Amino acid sequence: MNALSQIAAVTGLSLRNLPSRLGPSLVIVAGMAAAIGVLVSILSLAAGYGELQRRTGDPGRAIILSQTADNEGSGAISRSAFGDILAMPGIARDKDGASLADPEYVSILLASRRPAGRAPGLATLRGIGGKGLAVRPELKIVAGRMLRPGARELIVGIGLKPEFRGFEVGDKVIMQDGQWPIVGSFITGGDVLEGQIIGDAATLMSAARRNAFNSVIVRLDGPDGLMTLQQALAARPKLGVRAERQSEYYERTSQDTAGFFHAVAYAVGGIMALGALFGALNTMYSAVGARTQEIATLRALGFGGMAVAISVIAESVLLALMGALIGIVLAWALFNGQGYAFGEVLFHLAVSPALVAVGLAWALIVALLGGILPAIRAARLPVVDALRAT
Amino acid sequence: MRYFPLIWAALWRKPLRTILTFLAAVTAFTLFGLAIGLNATYAGMIARARADRVYVNPHFLEFGNLTLAQRDRIARMPEVREIGISDFFLGYYRDPKNEVVPWFMDRGMQRAYPELPLTAAQWEQLRADPSGVFLDNLTAARLGLKTGDNMPVMTSAPSRRDGSSTWPFHVLGVVENPPWARGGLTLANYEFYDQARPFAQAGHVGQLTILLKDPERATAFTDQIDRTFASSPNPTFAVTEKAQEQNGATYRFNIPLVTKGVSAAGLFMILFLIANNIAQSVRERVAEFAVLKTLGFSDSGVTTLVFAEAALPCLLGALVGFAIAMALASKIAGLSALQKMAVAPPTLSPGVLAIAFAFAGLVAFASAAVPAWRIRRLDIATALRR
């Protein structure tokens, strides 16, 4: 008999015997379900957050910030600087020849969270200019109407509604200079803006008595647009601004948080996996113990030690993957698509196919580690003693 | 305790099984300790929150402000017992790395926020010497300052009436850091600040701290404040201290939910392992239990033995896991990533250890219930004949 058919025969035999070892087998299944379920659940936070940032960062756009600013919150671009930016090369133009560049204002607003009685949360208030829709074509009104330029009106992303009270079309929002009506709500295809409030940049700035924009968003002119724009800006050091590809900007500004989510997931998942490993070792040693006679008989019949060892590992892998799948399905059922508010950033948890792969890979590693020592013991079982012991 | 050798011997019949069980329990309770400890940190903050305290903030955190006129108007409201004002700015001492956030307070804060670690005499010192500040020991150590030292604090933009950006503080004294101020304290005089800053900002207030006569009215009072100032040039956002702390526990990470979920998953993981092991161990030793019963052990006696055998690795695991969690927590507390994310470190208090023991006992009880019941019902004659 060749090695492969030996392995198949012994593995088949051990798996057919599995129901008689149901109790110990459940230990691996339950342990892996818990460990991988927790790992995937926490990772779904990181995956959802990452997905949000990816959707917001369009590689065809660039964000222009002041040289000293790390992000749009701390950026300051004067009106005259914006005028100069409009004339820069590398920025796409519309059919009338106007630059697709839009100045933005960013602020935060205290907002009442759901349910009533909770302390206020923060919501981002973004001001856009006349070219806002041209630069961000993904923004579509789904209820009410678009705000009018220059008017003291606001529109709200649909992501705000489940988290905050008082952001329905027709509601009024307290602003620095009185109450502004919400005239419409919008979608953007699930990016950061969908959890934000939008108004007219110039009007918001005069209400806040501010005279600098935070950033300028531009649509780039072709693949070399960014390079052209960056060179042009570098040639004007007095402007004190720099351009960054929007996708890179969101990746850079989100990496601390994303890294933290990953660190927590892998630390917690790692401890859980270690516990599951001890459980798996225990189960597989007891499985080898329970199969002593069977293994000795097989060896006496001429089956190789390797075939026996592999049958032990196969059993451990099978049970672990079953457990991992249960954990992944539970994590998916409980958390996939759930809304989450990370401070003022609103997103949906995501159990993505990549996470399924990560969960199964972890389970596989734990199963191999948990199976290998018992497998060696099984392969080395002294045949004569084992047979005599019965 | 008399039967301890019996339990011990039973555990060491299969040393590998016992050690693996113990190790699994250790990992589960390490996680349990960290998670429940973190939850305890936040639960403690919520529990310590005073029901009768309310904070009034400007509605526009970034550019808004409150005014002394608003303070006076609120102070006249019949619900108010004490009212204090405070403000702050971001500055640094010598090097931009040495961040300093002076917290300017008026005398009202002495009564509205009695947790501040200043004695009446020290408050008097702060009043008499307005450019003086009190540091807590953390801040003093971080900046290398001691009582009597000059402490010029720079700001990135000119922030003084005379156009300069240096605030010439000096250290009046060093006080004990209260645990609620994890970032340290720099306590300064509001009147001094208000009189030295640009005229356009004079009379501005960052926050009002209010103690109410009736804690039951706190939420209604915050609504009333916000309604009163909704269409004024300085709209407010009032919040009770309780709500603020509850918000802190869920603002970015839902701490109660995540910690409870993780610890439940950890316990679930070892529940099956321990249940399986105790069932197996009892099955292997049916005859032994029959002998014990023959020797005169009562039904409850043998049941207790089974429970004890399940409980011992759990309780020891909980103890060792707790100790590891404690060691990890002190390491975690210093991580800059945690501070960046504004997550407080876990508190591994005796209370958390008690919870860990309680759950260890519960896991042992749940996993040993069926085998213990079987041994209790064991018929001696049948068992011995097998």
Interface residues (C-beta under 8 A of the other chain):
Chain A: G23 P24 L26 V27 A30 G31 A34 A35 G37 V38 S41 I42 S107 I108 L109 L110 R113 G117 R118 A119 P120 G121 L122 I174 Q176 G178 Q179 A208 R209 R210 D256 T257 G259 F260 A263 V268 I271 M272 L274 G275 A276 F278 G279 L281 N282 T283 Y285 S286 F342 G343
Chain B: L16 R17 L20 T21 L23 A24 T27 A28 T30 L31 N57 H59 F60 L61 E62 F63 G64 T219 A230 S231 P233 P235 F237 V239 T240 A243 Q244 Q246 N247 Y251 R252 F253 V258 G261 V262 A265 G266 F268 M269 I270 L271 F272 L273 N276 N277 A279 Q280 A337 K340 M341
